Each structure stands twice: as C-alpha cells, then as structure tokens.
Amino acid sequence: MKVDFLDLSKQHQPIAEKLNAAIADVIHRSAFIKSEEVALFEERFAAYLGADHVVACANGTDAIEIALRAFNIGPGDEVLVPAVSWISTSEVVATAGAKPIFVDIESTTFCIDASKIEEKITARTKAIIPVHLYGHPADMQAILKIAGKNKLKVIEDCAQAHGAEINGKKVGTFGDAATFSFFPTKNLGAFGDAGAMVFHYLKMKIKASAIANHGQTERHNHTLHGRNSRMDGLQAAVLLVKLKYLDKWIQERRIIANWYYEELNPVKDIVLPSEKEWAAHAYHLYVIRSPKRDDLMNHLKENGISTLIHYPKALPFQPCYATENYQTDDFPVAAKVQEQILSLPFFPGLSRKEVQYVCDQIKNFHH
Ligand SMILES: *Cc1c(COP(=O)(O)O)cnc(C)c1O
C-alpha cells in the first residue's frame, strides 16, 4: 500500500465546483489586486477568530515582519523566539534589523518553554514571538504574564495553528498581534502564497495595511517606506470558499489524530503528541518521537509510506547563525528532539485503512 504524506486533492475535489466558480468570477471582473474579496476575507477571518482586525498580506513570513515593523521593532532590539520553528520566525527578526534570541522548547508541546524566557530578557528585548507549533497552542497565559511584567510585545505566529484554541478561545486573539500563513499545505491554505496579520487596534491595522501597500494610507500618499505585500484577489476568493470548511476539516484532523492515538498508544518506544487540558490542538502535523527515528523513517519508506521531519535541524544550529557558535547544551530539548521527531501522513481525507496500515508498519518496526 502507498500512503502519501499529504494529498490536497482530497480536500479540493469535493468543493471543486465552488472553487472554480469563485476563481472564474475574479477573472471575469479582472479583480486581481485590492479586490473586494480581500476586504471580505479580512472581515470573515476576523469573525472566525473572534479578533478585532485582520490585515491580509502576501505570505506568512511578511506578516510577521510587517507586524514587527508596525510596532517599530528594528535595529538594536532583541526578539525572543523558540529554538524550534520554521525559519521564518527567526528570519524576519533579522530582516527587520533586530536580533533573534532563541529560547528552548518544551518536550511535550514542542512550543517555547515559558519557564526559560525570563533568563533571556535584557534591556534590549522588545518582543516575544511564540509559535503554536504543529497546531498545539503555546502557553499564552504564562507568556503574557512575563510580557506584561517586562513590557514586551507578543506576536503569536499562528502559521500552523488556524483553529487551535486555549480555553475555548482561538489562538491569534491573545497577543498584541498575531500572524497567519495560508501557504497551500497549512490548515487553511490558498492556491499559492498568502498571509494575514491580526491586531486589536484600528490604528495598527491602518499602519500594517500601509506597510503592506507601499506605505500608502490613501492612493499616492506615501506616509512611510512600505513594500508590496498584498494578498491577491484570486487567493482571497479561494480562501473565502475554504474558510467555510475549516472547522469541519479541523474536526476531521482531530478524529484522525485519535485513530493514531488509539493504535499507537500501546507502542512503548514512541512518544505521541499530547494536548494540554487547556488546549485544543489543531493538528496541523502529527509528530511522534522515536529514539530510532531514521531507521523507522526508512522502514516506512520501504513500505510505501511518506513521512517528513519538521525540522531536521533546530534554528540555533542553522548555518546562518554559525557565528553565534550555539552549542547543543544551550538548547538541550531542541537538540534532542531534532534527532527524534517524525511527522506521519496526516490530512483531511486520510482513510482509517491508511492510518491502520501506517500504524501496523510502525508496530512491525518496534517489535
Ligand atoms: C509556514 C510558516 C511560516 C511562513 O509562512 P509563509 O506563508 O510560507 O511565508 C511562518 N511560521 C511558521 C511557524 C510556519 O510554519
């Protein structure tokens, strides 16, 4: 049997007619840039989250960088980020002109370890970017407390956590700002690149919108140097259709996670993803830990099962930070986890039979 890591067509086939109609409508009106779909998506996504203001932009990487700039964070500043994330989280701190300072993660949730944040705070620290990694929320209660005490901005990186909740409230509504990616593989994905920011105040929405559109607050009035980071009309039209199914897809993700849990819980050698009692995991990825990860990955591959590693090398150990000379002892959890994590096939539409087959192969290996 062959099991794909991700098959997006399972998501798109059943709603192909609606998607095609939405795309055809944009083409018919030539509404490619600043179209009404973009404003409507901002409104609907804000309503979905229970957020005050959403600003659409070109991708999830720009979203974080524009949010940093909107808070005037730049040269001379330090920003705390988790040691494990996609590179965007630390990259944007550097491209904004500030310095990323890494904090180790928790081995249970894989999110930033709040108990290790305060030791990294200096007079230069301006913000924390918690990442709700793999779809599990970071411990926002602890993070907000530290941020409040030290007057730091909090920007939630929600790129992997559309629909995740803390005590019934959606992630993206806890920090001073939040950012989302609609990269095609995310829980809510466009048909190309797209992203968004979330703010509490209209003033911040106006500023971030201006940065994303050449510093214009109105046409031909450039109040600052911005950039071109708009969301396309076509992407907004696709996202408007798909947003209606997001909760259903997350429900399905949770059911599939439960199948994996039931089958794999008895396997002693591996650690399964966990969910804090205050959290609702959005299961962007299903990441297990195995002490024999590389051999397990090979065994699965030989049996037709695709898996991936998110991510094989933690951020502090990437060559772009080589001059900092970070040691594995500086980030012991991240260093250990990067050797053990494995992302199993996971997407809405994955069948019970396929999950059963993956689990059988994992059990065969661990006998
Ligand atoms: C995907 C991702 C991003 C960046 O999103 P793009 O839309 O690809 O630029 C940022 N942070 C995390 C944690 C991500 O997974």
The ligand as a Tripos MOL2 file, in Angstrom:
@<TRIPOS>MOLECULE
LIG
   15    15     1     0     0
SMALL
NO_CHARGES

@<TRIPOS>ATOM
      1 C1          4.6550   28.3900    7.1710 C.3       1 LIG1
      2 C2          5.1990   29.1220    8.3120 C.ar      1 LIG1
      3 C3          5.5450   30.4830    8.2520 C.ar      1 LIG1
      4 C4          5.6450   31.2530    6.9690 C.3       1 LIG1
      5 O1          4.6030   31.2560    6.1360 O.3       1 LIG1
      6 P1          4.7820   31.5500    4.5570 P.3       1 LIG1
      7 O2          3.3710   31.8750    4.1720 O.co2     1 LIG1
      8 O3          5.2790   30.2920    3.9470 O.co2     1 LIG1
      9 O4          5.7010   32.6910    4.3840 O.co2     1 LIG1
     10 C5          5.9200   31.1280    9.4120 C.ar      1 LIG1
     11 N1          5.9910   30.4800   10.5830 N.ar      1 LIG1
     12 C6          5.6990   29.1660   10.6900 C.ar      1 LIG1
     13 C7          5.7850   28.5140   12.0290 C.3       1 LIG1
     14 C8          5.3030   28.4420    9.5580 C.ar      1 LIG1
     15 O5          5.0340   27.1380    9.6760 O.3       1 LIG1
@<TRIPOS>BOND
     1     1     2 1
     2     2     3 ar
     3     2    14 ar
     4     3     4 1
     5     3    10 ar
     6     4     5 1
     7     5     6 1
     8     6     7 2
     9     6     8 1
    10     6     9 1
    11    10    11 ar
    12    11    12 ar
    13    12    13 1
    14    12    14 ar
    15    14    15 1
@<TRIPOS>SUBSTRUCTURE
     1 LIG1         1 GROUP 0 **** ****
